[in-house]
Amino acid sequence: DVDPAIIKESSVVISIPSDGEYYLGKEKVNKADIGTEVKRRMEKKPPEEQIVYIKSGVGVSYGDVVGIIDEVRRKGEVQQIGLVADKKKKGGAETPAPAPAS
């Protein structure tokens, strides 16, 4: 089931369909601009509604998702972040991308 807050027009959703590709809502954005743009969109929201949802594709690396979380927390000044899992597409299971080596 989908959280109704995610599909509201006013929700802030960052989509990462593939590594290095970022959308804020339906607008394609650069990674460097995400935090600033999130902060701008959060300014008029009450604190309890200042949540950012991050949705990534099955093949997106863990490191790319963590990088976006860091940007949102640091520049966007948002602490409530929800991770949205896409259901796998038909045609079999895909193997998730391995975590980057430390």
C-alpha positions in Angstrom: 0.0 0.0 0.0 1.1 3.6 -0.8 1.3 6.2 2.0 -1.3 8.8 1.0 1.2 11.6 2.0 3.5 10.5 -0.9 1.0 11.0 -3.6 -0.2 14.4 -2.5 0.6 17.3 -4.9 2.4 19.2 -2.1 4.7 16.2 -1.2 8.4 16.6 -1.9 9.5 13.4 -3.7 13.0 12.9 -5.1 13.2 10.1 -7.7 16.5 8.4 -8.7 15.6 6.2 -11.7 19.2 5.4 -12.3 22.6 6.3 -10.9 23.3 10.0 -11.5 19.8 10.9 -12.6 17.6 12.9 -10.2 14.1 14.3 -10.3 12.4 16.6 -7.8 8.7 15.8 -8.5 8.7 15.7 -12.3 11.5 18.2 -12.7 15.0 16.9 -13.6 17.6 18.5 -11.3 21.3 18.4 -10.7 22.5 16.7 -7.5 24.2 19.9 -6.4 20.9 21.8 -6.5 18.7 19.2 -4.7 19.4 20.4 -1.1 18.7 24.1 -1.9 15.6 23.3 -3.9 14.2 21.1 -1.1 14.8 23.8 1.4 12.9 26.3 -0.8 10.0 23.9 -1.1 9.9 23.2 2.7 9.9 26.9 3.8 6.1 27.3 4.0 5.3 23.8 5.3 4.6 23.3 9.0 7.3 21.2 10.8 5.1 18.0 10.9 4.8 18.1 7.1 8.5 18.7 6.4 9.2 15.2 5.0 11.1 14.3 1.9 10.4 11.0 0.2 13.2 9.4 -1.8 12.3 6.8 -4.4 15.0 4.9 -6.3 15.1 2.5 -9.1 16.1 -1.2 -8.4 19.5 -0.8 -10.0 20.5 2.4 -8.2 23.6 2.1 -6.1 23.3 2.4 -2.3 26.0 5.1 -2.4 23.9 7.3 -4.7 20.9 7.1 -2.4 23.0 7.9 0.7 24.6 10.9 -1.1 21.1 12.3 -1.8 20.1 11.8 1.9 23.2 13.7 3.0 22.4 16.6 0.6 18.9 16.8 1.8 19.9 16.8 5.5 22.8 19.2 5.1 21.5 21.8 2.6 17.8 21.2 2.7 17.8 21.1 6.6 15.3 18.3 6.6 15.5 15.5 9.2 12.4 13.4 8.2 13.2 11.3 5.2 11.1 8.5 3.9 12.5 5.8 1.6 10.1 4.5 -1.0 10.6 1.1 -2.5 9.5 0.5 -6.1 8.0 -2.9 -6.6 10.0 -5.1 -9.0 8.9 -5.1 -12.6 7.5 -8.2 -14.2 10.0 -10.5 -15.8 11.9 -11.8 -12.8 13.9 -10.6 -9.9 16.7 -8.1 -10.4 19.8 -8.2 -8.2 20.2 -5.0 -6.2 23.4 -3.0 -6.8 26.2 -3.9 -4.3 27.1 -1.4 -1.6 30.2 0.6 -2.5 33.5 -0.7 -1.0 34.7 1.3 2.0 
